[in-house]
Amino acid sequence: MSFPVSRQAAALSLAFAAAASAHADPIPDTVVVTANRTPQHVDDVIPDTVVVTSDDIARAGAGSVADVLRRQRGIEIGRNGGAGTNTTVFLRGANSNQVVVLVDGVRIGAATTGAAAWNALPLSSIDHIEIVYGPLSSLYGADAIGGVVQIFTKQSDGRPAFSAGAGGGTYGTNQYDAGVHGSTGGAHGVTYALSGAREESDGFSATRPGAYGYNGDADGYTRNSVNGRVALRLAEGHEIGAQFLQSRLNAQYDSGSSAFDAHNIQEVDSYAVFLNDRIRPNWRSSVQLARSEDKLGSFTGTAPSGTTQLNTRQDEFTWQNTFDLDGDTLQLLAGHRKEQVLSSAIADVNRTRITNSISAAYDLRRGSQLLDVSARTDRSEYGSKTTGAAGYGYEFTKDLRATASVGTSFRAPTFNELYYPHYGLSSNKPERGRNAEAGVQYRVAGVDLQANYYRNRLTDMIVSVTPCPGHPGGSCAYNVDHALLEGLTLAANTRLGNLDLRASADLQNPRDDTTGKQLARRARRHASVAADYSLGQVDAGVELQASGRRFDDAANVNRLGGYGLLNLYTTWHMTRDWSLLVRVDNAADKAYELARNYGTAGRTWFAGLRYGSL
């Protein structure tokens, strides 16, 4: 392998395993749906998959979805200031626009940039998150080069219940949320869930001295959100329903002027109606009609020239049929997606793109052997793109499993890369990815050890080039680069009595093969360690996050130093329904940067009181 391997980093993820005891508790059952678009036990899933549980999210306190994701293996983030500012999430070294993001099965993101608005997603509305690593274009189409992140909002489990929470902390941060869920009985029962939240913070300066537009004032944010779901059982095996999420973020940033409060107003909305039918005992049909909207308004002055509005709307129709064939699973899917972009300031970006898709997948289980194969064709204005994937797993014993997989993927050019005046080129083609990986999992007496090696080669990468072949004398987006995303991920976890121990380490070399440079804002080594201890009604934990040096630019001139962050948290379950959380992030008050000359939080604390649970 061509990436550097640190003995210390490799040992980090294995250290806890050495302390494993034969009396460790068994690992609980987990069912995931994102890896194969159908419910599967996590032990039957071939792609590397992580589930961020509701307990993980509850322990996070205030902040953002990106802050929770960066604690998981294989994920790094870049951010231009506090939790309300523009945020980038890198999955196995892949860019944000090379990752598909779903909310309850609905694709979200801006067609102008190709990325989801991570800063606008409400953390308190989320029940759990599934992260699937590796190319999944054969299941989800364009942009699934690095993987898929699916966010599941809080829904009903059938028990009528109410929950609420309130908290506050550093930088004038306040958070409030409330929700209700339940169901009615009878042959035509209804399940329902509704929750809302508000989070506000005075924040800190988004920029530091030396940054373009530096202004030393505090840059805060306000995030309001509401989400809900209702489903009616028409008959046994037949259900119709609707769901929605609306989130609005008003976040300040620095534009260099103290005379006007520069800010962005970002809205992320998703809506869906669905019909689930068990047509025959071995045939399940699911139809979904969905819409998502990403609206971004930037305000840097009072004149019209100081206001920019960019809106993306995606309408999607999906019909998925799943057949149980004597224990095997066949899946057939047809999809239609329409992307629209409207801009108040850039007329040339006002465009529409339609993509029609068909796919098939087969999931086979034969004793100790597992096999998944899938293929998909997406036809749009960029032509017809066919992708495929195959994965194989073999269980040597009930405690030892090895997997291997190959897959192709692609990313569609964004509207900015195609149409933005004096930058986009309508001739730009999709980026292409070709991935191969192998993994091994070992489990004994409650101890999980896992290693995954991947090699994802990208061609026709779209980057900014000067001079531009299409716009002489300027810069533009152009298919010119090749990149290699290569790495080894190690993970370990175990439970010793009342103590949970987890660790992971990523040794990677995400590089631009055209220039030989390290991809911007991505480290070659990053790792995490966490320990949770329960004693009676009190849970306490500690997290350590570490990252090696990175570069802020493609030329690898501006270096970002490595860092380590220590986080502490405790929850007191005062009664069956009441709990109190206290969390301290960056307890050592480490000074660091996620983007050059942009601010990050120092030592922060948050305390929250909660009643009930969704």
N, C-alpha and C positions, 0 to 999 in steps of 0.2 A: 504494500500500500504506500501511496506517495504522500500521506499526511503524517505529521509528527505525532508520536505517541509518548505521552508523559507517564512515567511510572507512578507518580503521585496521583495523577488524575485517574488512572486505571484502577489503582488500589482503592481509591475513594469509594467507588461504587460496590466494591467487594468487601469492604471492611465490616459492614454490619452482618454480612452472611456468616463470617467466621465466628460471630457470637451467637449463632443460632442454637436453639435448644430443642431437644426432642419433644418438649412439652408445649411447643408453640401451637397456637390455635389455628384451625384450618382457615384458608382464605375463603371469604364468602362468595356465593354465586353472583355473577354479573351477566346481564343480557345486554347486548348492544345491537343497534340497527343500522348504523352508518356504513360499516365495512362492506356489507353486501346488499344494502337497501332492504333488508328483511331481518326480523329478530333472530339473533343467534347467541348461544352461550359464548362467553369470551374465550373459552378453551377451544372452540371450534372455528375461531377466526384466524386466518393465515396472516393478513397484514398486521403490522405493529400498531396496536391500538391502546389508547389511554383514556380512562374515564375520570373526569373531574367530578367528584360527588357533591351532593348538596351540603354535606358536612364541610368539605373543603371550601366551598363558597361561603358558608356561614362564618367560618373562621377568618375569612379575608377581611371582614369589617367593611370599611368604606374603600373607595378607589375605583378601579376599572377592571373590565374583563381582561385586558392585556396584562395587568399585574398578576392575575391568577394564572394566566397561560404561561408567563415567563418562568414560573416555578416548576413547569413540567419539562420532561426531557425533550430534547430536540427543538426547543423553541427559544428564540431571542426576540427582543423588541428594540425599536428605536423610537424616540419621542422628542418632540420639539417643545419641551417644558413639562407642565403638570398634567394631571389625569384628563383634563379637558382638551388638550392640544392634539395636533395631528400625530397619529401613532401608526407605526409600521410593525407588523408581526412577520418574522422569518421562521419558516417551518423547514427544518433540515437544510437551512441555507437558502431556500427558495424565497423569492420576493413575495410581498403581500398580494400582488396581482397574479401570482402563480399558485394561489390557494383558494379553493372554493369554500365559502362561508354560508351556512344554512341556519335559519331560525325555524324550528319545528318543520323542517322539510322545505322551506321557502328560501330560494337563493336571494341573497342581498348583496349590494355593492354598487359602486358608481361606474357606469360604462365609460365615463371620461378618463378615469385613472385605472379602472379595473380592480380596485381594492375596496374592502369593506370599511366603513367608518367605525373602527374599534372604539374610539373615544366617545361615541354617542350611544353605545349599547349599555343598557342599565343592568348592573350587576345584581341588584336586589330582586330583579324579576326572573332570574335564572334558577332552574332546579338543578340541572347538571349539564355537562359538556362532554361530547365524545370527540376525540382527536384520532384520526386515522392517517398514518404516515405513508408516503409513497404515491406513485401515480395512480389516479382513479378516474382518468378521462373515459375509460371504457364503461364506467358506471354513471358518471356525472357530467361528462362532456368537457367543454373548453375550460381551461384554467386550472384543472386539478393536476398540476405538475408536482407540487410538493406535498399535497395531501388535501384532506377535507376536515374542516372544523364545523361540527353541528351543535348548535345551542338549543337546549330544550327549556322552554319556559315552565313556570309552575302550573301544574294541572291537578285535577281531582283524582284522589285514590278511592273515592266512594263515600268517605266519612264526612258528613257535614261538619265543618270546622271554620274557625276564624283565627287569623293571626295578625300580629302587628309588631312593629319594632321602631325604635327611635335611638339615635346616638349622636355623639359629637366628638370632636377632637381638634388636633392641631390645624393651624391656618384657618380657623373659623369654620371648620367643616361640620355640617349637620346633615343627617340622613333620617328620613321617615318613610315607612312603607306599611301597607295594610292589605289584607287579602281575605277572600272567602271562597270556599269550594265545598262541593258536596254532590249528592245525587238523589233522585227520587226513585222509588221502587216501582214494581209493576212490570208488565210485559213490554211497555213502551217507556222505559225509564229514561231520564235525562240526567246527564252529568254536566257539571258546570264549574267554572273557576274564573275568578276575576281578581286582579290585584293591581295596585298602583304604588308609585314611589316618587319621592323627590329627594335630590341630593344637591347641596350647595356648598361652595367653598370659596373663601377669599383668595386662596392660592398664594403663589409666590411669583417672582418675576420669571417669565418664560425664557428670557434671554439673559446672557451674561455680557460683561464688557468685552467688546471685540466682535460681537455679532452684528450682522446687518439689521438695522432698525432697533437697536438696543434702547430700551426704556426701563428704568429700574423699578417701576411701580409693580404692585402685585397684580397678577392676572388670574382671576378666579373663574368659576363656571357655575352654572345651574343646569341640572338635568332632571326633567320631568318625564315620567313614563307611565303607561297603563297597558295591560295585556289581559286577554281573556280567551276562553274556549267554552263552547257549548256543543254537546253531541246528543242526538236522539236515537235511541234504538228502535228501528222500524219493526224488526222481527229478529228472531234468533239468527245471529250471523250477519245482520244488516244494520248499518249505522250511517247516519248523515250528520254533518256538523259544520261548524265554522270556527275560525280562530283569528286572532289579530294581535299585533304588537305596535304600539306607537311610542316613540321616544323623541324628545326634543332637547337639544343641547345648546345653550348659549354660553360661549366660551370666549374670554378675552385673550388677546395676544399682543405682541409688540410690533408696531409698524414704524417706530422712530419718531412719532409725534405724540406730544403730551396734550395737544389741544383737542384731540378726538379720541374717544374710547373705541379703539379698533377691536372688533369682535367678529366671530363667526356664529351663525345660527345654523345648526345642522339637524336635520330631521331624518330619522330612519323609521319607516313604516312597513309592515308586512301584513297581508290579509290572505286568507285562504278559505275556500269551501271544499269539502271533501265528501266522498261517498265510498264506504268500505263494504264490500259484499263477499260473503262466502257462497259462491254460486253452486259449487259442489263440495263434498267433503275434502277433496284434494285440490280445489281451485279457489284462490282468493283474488279478488279484483279490487283495485284501489284507483279512484279517479280524483284528481285534485286540480282545481282552478285557482291560481294564486296571482297576487300582485305585490310587488315590493317597490318602494320609492326611496330614493336618496336625494335629499334636497339640501343644498349648501348655499347659503348667502354670506358673502364676505363684505364687511362694512368698514371702510378705512377713512371715510369722510362724509360730509353732508351732501355734496354735489353728486349728481348721477354718476360721474366718473369715479366716485369713491365707492360704488356699490356694484357687486357682481353676483349674479344668481346662476347656479348650475343645477339642473334637476334631471335625475335619471328615473325612468319608470320601466320596470320589467314585468311583463305579463307572461305567465307560463301555464301551459296545460300539460298534465302528465297522466298517462294511463298505464298502470303497472299491473301485470298479471303474474301470479306466483303459483306454480303447480308442484304438489308433493308427489314425487314418483318413487314410491316404495322406499322412502327415506332420503332420496336425492331431491334436489330442488332445481326446478327450471324457472327462470324469470324472463319475461318478455315485456319490453317497455317501448312506448311511443311518446314523444314529447314535441312541444311547439313552444318556442320562446320568442317574444318580441321585445327588443330593447329600443327605448326612445330617449333622446337627450334634447333638452330645451335650455337655451342660454339666453339671458337678457342682454349680454354684452358681446357674444361671439356668434354671429349668425351662421358662420360656416360649420359650426359644430352641431347645429340643429339637424339631427339625422335619425334614421330608423334602421334597425337591422333585425332580420328574422332568421331564426335557426330552427330547422326541423330535424328531429333525431329519432333513430330506432336503435335498440340494443337488445342483446340476449346474454344471459349468464347461466351457467350450470354449476351447481355445487354438489360434489360427490363425497360420500363417506363410506369407506369400505374397511371395517375393522380398524387397523392402526393407521390407515392411509386417509389423507384428506386431499381433495383436488378442487380448485376453483378455476374456471375459465370464463372469460367474458369478452365481448366485442361490441363496438358501437360505431355508428356512422352519424356524423353531424354535417348537415348541408346548409351553407349560408353563402353570403356574398363573397366570402373568401374561398369558396369552392367546397369540395367534399373532403372531409377529414375522417379517416377510419382509424380507430385505436383498438388495441387489444391487450389483454393481460392473462397470465396463467400463474397459478401458485400451487405449490405442492408441500404437504406436510406429512411427516412420518413420526409416529409415537413409538419410540423404542421400548419404553416402559410407561406406566401411568405417571411417572415423575420426570420423564425426559422426552422432549420433542424438538425436532429440527424442521425448519421450513426454508423454502427457496422460491423465488418468484421473479418474473420478468414482466415488463409492461411498457407501453408507449403512451405518450400524452401530448397535449398541445395547449398553447395559450393563444386566444384570438387577439389580434391587435386592438388596443383601446381606441375610442373615438378621438382622443387627443393625438394618438400616434398615427391616425389616419387623416384627420381633418383639421386639426388646430392650425390656424393661419400661420404661415411661415415656419411651421415645425412639423406637422404631420405630412405623411406621404400616402396617398391612396393606394399605392402599389405595394405597401408593406404586407408581408405574408405572416401567417401564424408562426410562433415559436414552436419548436418540436423537442420532445424529451424522450429519452430511451433509458430505462432504469433496470438494474439487476440487483438483487439483494439476497442475503442469506441470514438466517437467525437460528438461535438455539435457546430453549427455555428449560430450566431445571427446577424442579420443585421437590422438596423433601421436608416432612415434618413442619409444614407451615412456612418454609423458606422459599421465596421465589428469586431465582437468578435469571437474567435475560441478557443476551447480546445480539445486536443486529448490525450487520455491515451492509452498506448500500453504495451504489455507484450510479449516479443519474447524470447522463451526458445530454447537454442542451445545445441545439443548433439553431441558426437563424435568430439569435437573440437580438431583440430590438433595443438599441442604445442610442444616446445622443452622439452625433458625429459632426465634426467640423473639419473641412468645409463640407457642405451638404450636396450630395449629387443632384437633388431636386430643387434646392434653393441656393444657388451659388452665393458665397459670401456670408452665409449664416450657418446655424446649427439646425439639425433636424433629427427625427427618429428614423432609424434605418436598420434593416436586417443585415448585420455585419459580424456579430460576435458569436463565439462559442464559449460555453461554460461547463464546468464539471463540479457537481455537488457530490462529494465523496465523504464518507464518515463511518464511524463506529460508535454506536450507542450502547452503554452498559447500564444495567439497572439491577437493584437488589432491594428486597423488602422482607421483613419478618415481624413476628409478634412474640414477645417474651413476657408472658403473664399480662400485666397491665401496660406494657410498653410496646408501642409501634415504632419501628425503625425503617426508614426509607432512604435510598441514595441513588443517584444517577450521575453519569458522566458522559459528555459528548466530545469525541475527538474527531475533528472534521477539517476539511480543506476546501471550502467553497471558493472557487477561483475562476477568474476570467481567462479562459485558455487562449484567447486572442492576444491579450497583453501579458499574461502570466501573473497578474496582480490578484490579491485577495479581494473578494467582493466586499463592498462597502458595508460597514456597521455589523459585520459578522466575525465572531471570534473563532479561532481554531480550537479552543478548549473552553467549555463551560460545564458547570456541575452544580448539584444541589444535594443537601443532606437535611433530613427532617426527623424529629423524634417527638412522639406524642405519648403522654403518660396520664392515666386515669386513676384517680383515687377517690372513691366514693362519689360525691356529687361534683367533683372538680376535675376538669380536664386541663392539662397544660402542655404547651409545646414550644419547640424551638426550630427555626429554619435557618439554614445557611446557604446563600446563593453566591456563586463565584463565577467570574468570567475573565478570560484572558484579554489581551490587548486587541483592539480593532482599528480600522482606519475609517475616517469619515467620508472619504472620497474614493472614486474609482482609480485615481492615480496613486493611491497609497502614500500621499504626502502628509496629510493631517492625521496624526495618530491619536487614538482614544485609549487611555490607559486601562489596564485591567482593574477589577474591583471585587470586593467581597461584602455582602450585606448580611447582617444578623437580624432576624425577626423573632419576636417573642409574643406568645398569646396564651390566654387562659379563659376558660368558660366555667362559670359556676351555675349549675342547674339547681336553682333555689327550691323549686317545686317541680311537679310534673309538667306544668305549663310555662313557668317563668324561668328565664336564664339571663345571665349577665356576661357579656364578652368584654375583655380588655385586651387590646393588641398594641404592640410597639413595633414599628417598622424602622429599619436602619438604626437599630439600637445603638450602634457604635458611632453614629453620626458621620458616616463615611461620605466624603466629597467625591463625586464621580460624574461622568457624562454618558448619556445615551446617544447624544448628537453634539457635535462640536459647538461650543459657546451657547448651549441651551441648558437651562437650569434643571436640576433634579431636587427632590425633597430631601431634607436632612432628617434628623430623628423626628418621628411623628408618633402620636398616640391616638387611639380611638377607643371609646367605651360605648357599648350599646346594650340596651335592655330589650328583651324580646318576650312576647307572649305567644304561645302556640307554635305551630310549625306547619308550613305548606308542603 
